[in-house]
Amino acid sequence: MADMSPLFRRPSPADRVVTLVRKPGCHLCDDAQLVVEKVCGELGVAWEEKDITRDSRLHEAYWEQIPVVLIDGEQHTFWRVDEQRLRKALSGR
């Protein structure tokens, strides 16, 4: 199994990166951050936050949807973060 092609291997949680796209003063963003911190902390997944007011590319892509959660650069969810759905996406369970 160790020599399996990377195309067929599921990434482990430690190989994932979660990005929370948010803006200052956003209560939904604060709620989303609590869920991201909890799930990523429990699974050992790295996470980062990006301020939509400081990145024109992110602002154009997501300004109507914040907070937005990306997993490995791909949009996972927006507005409200469901803990179980995020956990499943990161752990494969």
C-alpha positions in Angstrom: 0.0 0.0 0.0 2.9 2.4 0.7 4.0 2.2 -3.0 0.5 3.1 -4.2 0.3 5.9 -6.8 -0.4 9.3 -5.2 -3.4 9.5 -7.6 -5.1 6.8 -5.6 -4.0 7.7 -2.1 -6.2 9.8 0.1 -4.3 12.7 1.7 -3.9 12.3 5.4 -5.2 15.1 7.6 -1.6 16.3 8.2 -1.2 16.9 4.5 -4.2 19.2 4.2 -4.5 23.0 4.6 -7.7 24.8 5.5 -8.0 28.4 4.7 -10.7 30.6 6.3 -11.4 33.6 4.1 -12.9 36.3 6.4 -13.2 40.0 7.1 -12.9 42.0 10.4 -16.1 42.6 12.3 -17.9 39.6 10.8 -19.8 37.6 13.4 -20.3 34.7 11.0 -16.5 34.7 10.4 -15.9 34.5 14.2 -18.3 31.5 14.4 -16.6 29.8 11.5 -13.2 30.3 13.0 -14.3 28.6 16.2 -15.3 25.5 14.2 -12.2 25.5 12.0 -9.9 25.9 15.1 -11.7 23.0 16.8 -11.8 20.6 14.0 -8.3 21.3 12.6 -6.8 21.2 16.1 -8.4 17.8 16.9 -7.3 16.4 13.5 -3.8 18.0 13.4 -4.7 19.9 10.2 -2.9 23.2 9.4 -5.1 26.2 8.9 -4.7 29.8 8.0 -6.9 32.8 7.7 -7.0 35.4 4.9 -8.5 38.8 5.2 -10.7 39.5 2.2 -10.2 43.3 2.6 -6.5 42.9 2.0 -6.6 40.6 -1.1 -8.3 41.9 -4.2 -8.4 38.4 -5.8 -10.1 36.9 -2.8 -12.5 39.9 -2.6 -13.6 39.5 -6.2 -14.1 35.7 -5.9 -15.8 35.5 -2.5 -17.1 39.0 -1.3 -20.7 37.8 -1.3 -20.0 34.5 0.4 -17.8 35.2 3.5 -16.9 33.4 5.5 -15.5 30.9 3.0 -13.6 27.8 3.9 -11.2 26.3 1.4 -9.6 22.9 1.7 -6.3 22.7 -0.2 -7.4 25.8 -2.2 -10.8 24.4 -3.2 -14.0 25.9 -1.8 -15.6 23.6 0.8 -18.3 25.8 2.2 -19.4 29.4 2.9 -21.5 31.4 5.4 -21.9 28.7 8.0 -19.4 25.9 8.7 -20.8 22.5 9.7 -18.4 20.8 12.1 -19.3 17.3 11.0 -19.1 18.1 7.3 -15.7 19.7 7.7 -14.4 16.8 9.9 -15.6 14.3 7.2 -14.0 16.2 4.4 -10.7 16.3 6.3 -10.6 12.8 7.7 -12.4 10.9 5.0 -14.8 9.5 7.6 
